[in-house]
Amino acid sequence: MASCVSGCSSVMRFCQKLNRLKTLEDDVMATSLKRCLSTVDLALLGVGGMVGSGLYVLTGTVAKDTAGPAVVVSFLIAGVASLMAALCYAEFGARVPKTGSAYMFTYVSVGEIWAFLIGWNVILEYMIGGAAVARAWSGYLDSIFNHRIQNFTESHVMRWDVPFITHYPDLLAASILLVASFFISFGVRVSSWLNHIFSAISMAVIAFILVFGFILADPVNWSAREGGFAPFGFSGIMAGTATCFYAFVGFDVIAASSEEASNPQKAIPIATAISLGLAATAYVLVSTVLTLMVPWHTLDPNSALSDAFFRRGYSWAGFIVAVGSICAMNTVLLSNLFSLPRIVYAMAEDGLFFSVFSRVNPVTKVPVIAILVFGSLMAFLALIFDLEALVQFLSIGTLLAYTFVAASIIVLRYQQDKCTGSSGGIKTDASSTPSLNQSGQQKLQLVERQKAVKERRAAGTLKARWEPYLGRILGDCEPGEVVAFSVLALMVSAVSFSAVLVFGTNQLHLPVWSFTLLLVIFSLVFLLSLALIWVHEQQPNNKTFQVPLVPFVPGFSILLNVFLMLKLSPLTWIRFTIWLAAGLLVYFGYGVWHSKEGLREQQGQEVAARYVVLPSGSLVETVQNVQPEGHTHNTHTPTLDNPPASR
């Protein structure tokens, strides 16, 4: 029996180790990196991460195959949906101005193993995203030269026919990644100025497309003669929204750069809002121009904008569009190469990843080893893997990160401050105030009661106006306990609701009545979970930016992200599971044993103190050094008040 209890306690301690939270320093602005990025720098990084090849390819694809001219509405809805996730990132970036983005945010609010898995998946997302953009960049440039680069490589270098592997090594894509990694290793200012140059050219080309495109616009292309504004109906608009949502993936580069921002408390939220607004405006206006220039059903999905100008008799404009497309892809490439090493650096700095990646160059103030190693790995992916195979794996890790960040916002907002006790009251020993008279004691009790009431309304406790109705049911729960349970119920109901919605009619073949009943049940659980969270007190408003309408904005962001994740292909989930298993091997083989939070806990447990009241009434302090089993324990027992009486 004793061995069973000992085994259970060991398992409990190990589970607590996996869910330990990161302790932030008193000075959150302290860093070994260089704080030099302004609001404009961060906003342009965000725009560069979002406005890439999608503007030149995705608009035409969604317009022709999914939504028609209503792609404008799809981009608008997708922008609003992305705003919910972006607001969560902005609050964390301002509140915790440390590099690491979703990894760091999950670490300070949910737990260590969840943070590692989020960081591990985001690493893969950035690597694949950068490699895919480099492949697209190479293919676009090759098409301008009539595929001469591909033909030369296949004839004089190498060619192979292997599934998921490209037919020839893409030396151009690998080279551009290595060159970009080399420039980024020179420091954050060099990276920022490169991004400024490419972003400026890209925005100038977008302005040209809009001005010249509106001159050539013909409203007849939206008329009923051409199929109308929404030829695929509401379902087409929503299907287009799911695709267009991925166009806004990239704003998290702002949060990843928060440790290098000069004034992150103000710059992160403002830069996030500006970049997302500019990106949404660009996508909406360009898709408007494109579908007004030529009929939507005649668009060329591969080069919609260039083809549209060519068909209107302005073939020279196609060259300008090509320049803008290449510059836009360069900004996305820089965004991936900029963010990836910083997340690796944050994980290594916390001891969860190999410590060599936490080294910061004393001159450039950037993690050069992480930049060069992961830039080379990205180049290797671009060299041998096919673009289609890379793109199929994208998005699942990003959506998972969005989900955890939204959940972390709710948890953190209803979490008590570290300095606040969990009991909700103040306990005072009456014997410590023997000189106070009866009146003084009554005043002291009144003050204590007022303090207790004030602490009772701390974060995670039931709001005063709901106590008459819910106090009997929820009043005895610990602060934050109901919120934690509600967040779990929120996540489970979101997964269940989305699963029924996605698989209910086709894969599960549910009858209409059961399909409807399950949707109603899971939606009610979802809404009830939100309501239970809302009736509790949040942390007092601080000076940094906060997401409005918590828990509703993060809650619906979770629902949207889970829905989009379940829409991904089964093959993507299989690959995701394999990568997750590899990450668990790294964590349990290295991270859990080298975690700095774990080392901090061990240092805090080196000395344990116990106070024992002996029969004589004296107070004895026993200080015992914690040593491995089998060693002799040295005990020092100083006596307070009177010497201990003989037993």
N, C-alpha and C positions, 0 to 999 in steps of 0.2 A: 504493500500500500504506500509506504514511504517512497519507494522508488518511482511509483506511478505519479505521486504528487510532485516529486522532484523533476520528473520528465515533463510534466505539464507546465511547471513553472519555467523550465528552460525554454520550452516552445513559446510561452507567453513573452519571455524576455527577448527572444529572437524576433518575434513579430513586432514588438515595440521598437526594436532596432531598425527594422525595415521601414517603419512609419515615422521615424524621428524627423523633426522639422529643422530647417536651417536657422541658425542663430545669426542675426545680422549685427554688425558692429554698431557701436554708438554713433560713429561718424560714417553714415552711408555714402558720403561723397568721397571718402578716401579710396584711392585706387592706384595701381601701378601703371595703368594706361594713361593716355594723355587726353584731358578734357578740353577739347577745342572746337567741337562741332556746334554751329549755331542752329537756330530754328530753320533758316533757309537751307542749310546743308542737309539737315534731317528730312525736310520736306522733299527736296530733290532726290534724296536716296529712296524715299518712299515712292515717289512718282516713277523713278527708274525701275524699281522692283515690280511695279504693277503695269506700266504702259510699255509693253514689249512687243514681241511678234504677234501676240493675240490681237492687237489693234489692226494688224494688216492681214491676218489669216482668220481669226475667230469670228470677226464680224461677218465676213462673207459666208463662212460655213454655216453659222447658226441661221443667218437670213435665208439661205437657199434651202436648207434641209430641215429646219426645225420650226422657225417662227415667222418667216416672211418679213415684211417691213416692221412688224411688231417686235422685232429684235430690239428696237428702241426701248420698249416697255420692259423687256427681259433684262436689259442692262440696268435700267432704273431700279427694278426690284432687287436685282442682285447687288447693286450698290448699297441699298438700304440694309439688306441682309448682312452684307460685309461690314457695314457700319457698327452693327451690334457687337461683332467680334472685335473690331478695331477699338471700340470704346473700352472694352475690357483690357486690351493690351495697353491702352493709353493710361488707364488708372494705375496699373501695376508698374509701368515704366516710370511714371512720375513718383510713385510711392516707394518703389524699390529700384533706384537708379543703378542697377548692376547689370552687367552683360550676361547673356544667357537666355533672354526672352522667355518663352514658355517653360523651359526647364527650370529657370530660377523662380518663376512665379509659382510653379507647382511645388517646388522644394520648400518655400517659406509658408505654404498654407495647407498642403495635402499630405506630403510625406516623401521620404527619400527614394524608395524604389519606384514610385510613380513618376517622380521627377526624372530619374535616370532613364526610364523607358520612354518618356516624352522626348528627352534630349537625344536618345539613341535613334528614335524614329525621325526626328527633325534633321539629324545629321544625314540620314539616308535621303531624305527629301531634297535637301540642298545639293547633295552630290549628284543625284539623278537629274534634278532641275537644271543645274549648271551644265551637265553633260548633254542634256536634251537641247538646251538653247544653243550650245556650241555646234551640235550636229545641224540644227536648223540654220544657224548662221553660215556654216560651211556649204550646206545644200543650196541656200539662197544665192550665195556668191558664185557657186559653181554653175547655177542655172543662168546667171548673167553672161557667163563665158561659154554657154552652150555645152556644159558638162565636160569641158576639156580636162578639168582637174581629175574627175572620176575616171575618165578614159585613160589618162596617162598613168594613174595609180594602178589600175587593173592590168594594164599592159606591161608596165616596167617594174612594179613593186610586188604586188601580191593580190591574189583573189582566192576566196574560199566560199563554200556553200554549206553552212552550218545553221541549224535553227536558232533564232534569237540573236544571231551574230550577223553583223553587216557583211556584205559581199566583198568589201575591200576595207583595209585600214584607213580610217579618216584622219590622215596626218594633219590636215588643215585645222580640223576641230581641236585635236589634241594640242597643236602648236599655239592656237589662240588662247587656250586655257593656261598653258605654261607661261606665256608672255604676260597675261593678265595677272597671274599669281606673282610673278616677279615684280611687277609695278606696285601691287597692293602691299608687298612686303616692305616697301619704302616708307610706309606710315600712313596714318589716317588722312593727313592733309593731301597727300598725293592721290589717294583713292577718291577723296571728295572732289578734287579739282578735275580728275578724269571724268567722274560722273557728271560734274557741272557742264563740261564741254559737250559730251554726248547727249545729255538731256536738253541742252540749249538747241542743238541741231535738230533733235527729234521734235521738240515743241515748235520750232520754226517750220518744219515740214508739215506738222499737223495743222498749223495755222494756214499754210498754203493750201492744203487739201480742203480745209473748211471754206476758205474764201472762194477759191476757184470752183469747188464743188457746188456751192450754193448758187454760183452764177450759172452753172450748167444744170441745175436742178429742174425737174419737170414733175409737177404734182400729179400728172396723169399716171405715173408709175405706182401711185398709192390708190388709184381708183379701182372700181369694181371690174373694169375691163381687164386689168392685169391680175385680178384675184382678190383685190381689196387689201386693207391694212393688216388684217389678221387672218390670213387664209387657213391657218392650222388651228384657229380657235384658241380658247383659253388654255387647253391642255398643251398646245404648241408653245404658248407664251411661257408656261411654267416649266416645260421641258427645256426651253431655251434659257430660262433663269438658272436652272441647275448647271448648265454648261458655262454660262456667263459668269457664274460665281467664282470660278477658278481664275478668271481674268484679274480679279482683285487680290489674289494670293500674292503676297510680297510686301504688304505694309508692315509685317513684323520685323523687317530690317530696322525700322525706327526704334522699336523697343530693344532690339539686340544691340543697338548703338548707344543706349542710355548711359553706359558707364564712360562714354567719351563725349557726352554732351556737356556744354558749359553750364547750362541751367536746366537740368532735366525736368524739374517740377513744372516749369512753364513750357519748355520747348517741345517735350514729347507729345502732350495733348494737342497743342496748336499744330505741330508738324503733321500729326496723324490726320487731323481734320482737313488741313489744306491739301495734303497729298491724295487722300481718298476723294475729296471734292473735285480736284483737278482730273484725276483718273476717270471718275464717273462721268464728268462733263465731256472728256475727250471721247470715251467710248460711245456715249449717247449721241453726240453731235456727228461723229464720223459715221456711225451706222445710219443716221438720218440722211447724211449726204450721199452715202453709197447707194441706199435704196431709192433715193430720188433721182440719181443720175441715170441709172439703167433699171429695167424691170428686175425684180428680185429673183425670178425663176431663171434668168439668163446669166447669173453671176458665176464666175470661175472661183471655186472655193480656195484654190491654191494661191491665187494672186488677184484677189477681187478688186482692189483699188487700182492697181496698175492696168488691169484689163478694162476696168470701167473708163478710165481716161483714154485708153487706146481706142475703144469703140466709139468714143465721142469725137475722135479725130485729133487727139492731143497725145500722141505717142511719146513725145519728149517729156511729158509730165511723169511717165513711168520711171524714168531715170531718177527724178527727184524723190519719188515714193520709195525706190529701192535704197537710196542713201538714208532716208529716214528710217526705213525698216532695219537696216544694218546697225545704225546708231542706237535704235531702241533695243535691239537685241544685245548690244554691248552694255547698256545700262543694266539690263536684267542679269547679264553675266557677272558684272561687277557686284551687283547686289548679292548674288549667291556666294561669290568668292569672299565678299566682305563679311557676311553673317556667319557662314559655316565655321571658320576658325575661332570666332569669338564664343560660340556655343561650346566647341571642343575645349577652349581655354577655360571657360567657366566650370565645366565638369571636372577638368583636370585640377583646377585650383581648389575644388572642394574635395579632392581625393578620390572621386568616383571613376576617374579615367586616368590613363597613364600620365604620371607627373611631368614627363618630358614636354608635354604639350602646354604646360602652364608657364613655361619660361618666356619672359618678355624681353625683347631686345632693348638694352639700355639707351640706345640712340633713337631708334624709330618708335619705341614705346608700343610695339605691336607683337603678338605671338608669332614670330617668324617661322618657327619650326612647324606649328600647326598649319600655317598658311601654305607653306611649300609642300608638306606631306599630303594634305588633303587636296590641294590643287593638283598634285601629281596623280592622286587616285581618281579625281574627277576627269583628268585628261585620259587616263587609261580606260575609263568607262566610255568616254566619247570616241576613243580610238577603235574599239572592237564591237560595241553594242549598237544594234539598230535603233533608230529613233522611235519607231513604233513600240518596240519592247520596253524602252525607257519610259515613254509617256504613260503606258499602261499601269506602271507602278506608282505614278505620281498621285498626290492629293490625299491619300489615306492617312499618312502621318501628320500632314498639316491640319486636316479636319479633326484628328484626334487631339492635337495640341490645342486647337480652338476650343474643343469641348472641355478639356481639363482647365484651361485658363478661365473660361466662363464659370465653371463650378468653383474654382479657387476664389473668384471674386465674391461669390455668395458666402463661402466658408470664412474668408478673411473679414468680410464686412460684419458678420455676426459673431466674430470671435472676440473674446475678452482680451484686453491688453495683458501683456505678460506680468505687469506689476499689480494687476487687480486680482484679488483672491477669488477663489471659486465659490466660497461659501456665501457670499453676498452679504455678509454682516461683519461686525467687529466684536471680537471677544476680548473682554477686559477682566482681569483678576481683581475681585473686590478687595482682596487683602492688600493690594498694592496701593490703596488709597485709604488707609485707616484714619488719617487726620481729618478727612472731609466730614462735615456734619450732614444731617439728614437732608437739608435743603440743597447742599452742594451735590450730594449723590443723586437727587432727583433731577437737577439740571444736567448732570453728566449723563444720566440715563436718557434724557430727552435729546441731547446732542447725539448720543450714540444711535438712538432710534432714527433720527433724521439722516444720519450718515448711512445707516443700514438701508433705509428706503431709497436713498440716492444710489447706493451700490446695487441694490436690487434691480434698479432700472438700467443696469449696465448692459453692454452688448450681449445678446443671446438670451435675455430674459423676456418674459411676456410683457407686452405694452400695457400700461395702466388701464386704458379704456377697454381692453379685452379681458381683463382679469375677472370681472363679475360673471362673464359668460364661459370662459375657458379655464379659470383659475383652479377649479376643482380637478380638472382633468390633467392640465399641464403645469400647474403651479408648483408641484413638488419636484419637477425635473431639474437637473443641473443646468446652469447657463450654457447654451449652445447645443445641448443634447438633442432637443427636438429638431433644431435646425439641421444638425448632422444627419439625423434619420430622414428628414424630409428631403435633403439633397440626394441621398441614396435612392429614396423612392422616386424622386424626380428623374434621375438617370435611368432607373429600371423601367419606369412608365414610358419615357421617351423612346427607349430601345424597343419596347413591346409595341407601342403605337406605330412606330416607323416600320417595324417588321411586318405587322399585319397589313399596313398600307402598301408596302412594296411587294410582299410575297403572298398576300392573302388570296387574291383571285387567280393568279396564274400558277404559282408553284404549289400552294397549299390547297387550292380548289375549294375554298370555303363557300358555303351557301350564303346568300345575301343577308339572311337574318343574323347568322353568327358573325359574319364579317362586320356588319353594322354594330352589333352588340359589343364585340370586342373593342372596336374603335371608341364607342361611347364610354366603356368602362375605363380603358387606359387614358383617355382624354380627361375624364373626371378625376382619376388618381393624379394625373399631371397637374391639373388646376388646383386640386386640394393641397398638393405638396407646396405649390407656390403660395397659396393662401396661408398655410401654416408657417412658412418662413416669414411672410410679410407681417404677421401679427406679433413678431418679436422685435426687440430693440436692436438697432444697428449701432455700430461704433459712432461716436460723435464726429461731426463733419470736421475734417482737418483742412489744412491750407492747400493741399494738393488736389488735383482734379479727381472727381468721383463720377462713376457711371450713374446716369439718372435712372430712376424707376427700377431699382434693384428690389426684388429678385426677378422682375418680369423680363427685362432686357437680356440678362445672362441666361435665363431659363429658356426663352424662345430661341436664343442662339444655340443652346445645347440641342434643342429639338431639331433645328435645321441642319446642324452639323451631323447629327446621328442619321438623319434621313438621307443625306447625301452620301455618307459612308456606306450605308446599306445598298445604295444604288450602284456601287462599284462592282466590277466583275468578280466572280469566284476566284479566278486565277490571281487577281490582285490580293485577295485575302489570304490565299495560300502562301504567296511570297512574303506578305506582311508577317504571317505567323512564323515562317522560317527565320526572318530577320529578328523578330522578337525573341525567339529561342536563342539565337546567337547573342543577343543583348543580355539575356539572363545569365548566360555562361560568363560573360565579361563581368557582370555585376557581382555574381556570387563567387567568381574566381579571383576578382581583384577589388572591385569597388567597395563592397561591404566591409572588407578588412582594412582598407586604407582611408575610409571616410574620415574627414577632419572632425565632423560632428561626433563620430564614434570615439575618436581619440580625445576629444574634449570631455565626453562623458566619462571615459576611463580616468582622466586626470581628476575629475571632480569626485570620483569614488575612491581615490587612493586613501583618503582619510574618512572614517565614519565615526560619528559621535553619538553616544547614547547617554541619556540622563536617567538615573535610577534613584528612587526614593527608598532609603533603607529604613528599617524598623525604628531607628532613633529619630527619624524625621529629617536627617541631613540629606543634602542633595549631592550626589556623586556624579561626576562627569567621567565617562570611560571613553578614551580615544584609542582606537584600534587600527593599526595599519593593515590594509588589505593586501594579502600576499597569495601567491599560488598555493594550492593544496599541497600538503606535505611539508610546508615550511613552518617554522616556529613563529607564533604571533607575539609581538612585543606590545604590551599593554601598559599604558601610563594612566594612573587613576588619581588625579588631584581631587582633594576633598574640599567642598565649599561649606561654610558655616562651621559645624562641629565635626570632629572626627567620627568615622562610622562606628557604630556600636557593634560589639561582638555578637555574632549570630547565635 
